[in-house]
């Protein structure tokens, strides 16, 4: 049984996670650690499963807001989503047999380079590139869905931010359009995980449902703010999330 105060705290964290994730990714860095701390009486797998419903709801509602502003080519989007779904499922399966700690120092180094590059290159993601052919955009979009979808299933933290970065640097999108595409792919990876945990019956509905409502509200507010403020605002938020992700990985590597 969850007491009211704990549930309210979880809902506050869920709203914050949805808000942050809608703008630049990284909502999982807020919601999941909070739940692990506030719900020590439950198995980790049960908590992780319960957090997938709020994550899915927040991502879905944020994507809905983006779709009102950003044009999506649905044929390509469908291929990307299916690829991400299968890749994330494969990554999760591998995680159960191998473990992922050996990858964290590599990701830590990559994050440092990402933070430096994004900070020093002021025009990064401020407008859509026009020199990339449509065919190359399709190929890169498919690779992003495959690689980061697998990463999301295998490691997880920062996947949404990595998607934003990849859509900017490889496909040539600006921050606003990159965030919209990242939400779409991330929704597929979340859906795959949600289906898995639903089948396993590990979701605590008394926690997941109110958190889903709050995460969804945060996603709507965050997406509306990102659309209103534009690329420069999203860039600043992106830098903050990358820095927080760096701290998370640094803690895992050096202090655990």
C-alpha positions, 0 to 999 in steps of 0.5 A: 500500500502506498501512502498519499505523500509518497504518491504525490511526490512520485506524481511531481517527479513524473510531471517533471520527467514528462516536461523535461523529456518533451523538450530534450529527452532524459526524463528517465533520469528523473522519474526512475531514480525517484521511484527506486528511492521512494519505493524500496519495498518493491523489486527493481523489475517491478518499479522499472515496469511500472515506470514504463506506462508514465514514460509511454503516456508522456512521450505519446502526448508530447509527440501529439503536440509536436505533430501539430507543428512538425510535418511527418512522412508516415511511410518512413516514420513507420519503418523507423518505429518498427526498427526501433521497437525490434532493436530495443527488444533485442537490446533488452534481451541481451541485457538479461544475459550479458550486462552493460557496465563495460559500455558505460565508460565509453558512453561517458567519453562520448557524452563529454565530446557531445557536451563540448561540441554542442556548447562551442558550436552556437549554430548547432541545430538552429536550422535544417540543413539543405545539403543532405539528399532525401535518400541519405536522410532515409538511410541515416534515420533508419540507422538512428532507429536501429542503433539508438533503439538497441541502446535504449533497450540495452543501457537506457539513460540519455537515449532520447537526447542521443536521438535528438543529437543524431537527427541533428548531426546526421539527418540535418534537422533543427532542434525542433524537428529533431525533438519531434522525430526523437519522440516518435522513435522513443515512443516505439521503444517505450511501447515495446518495453511496456508490452513486455512488462504487461505480459509479465504482470509487473506493473503496479497500477495504483502507482503507474496510472496517476503517474501516467496522468502527471507525466502526460501533463508534463509532456504537453506543457514541455512540448508547447513550451519547446514549440513556442520558444524554439530552437535556441531554448531547446539547445540550452535545455539539451545542454543541461540534460547532457550535463545531468546524464554525464553526472549520472554515468560518472557516478555509475563508473567512479562511485559504484 
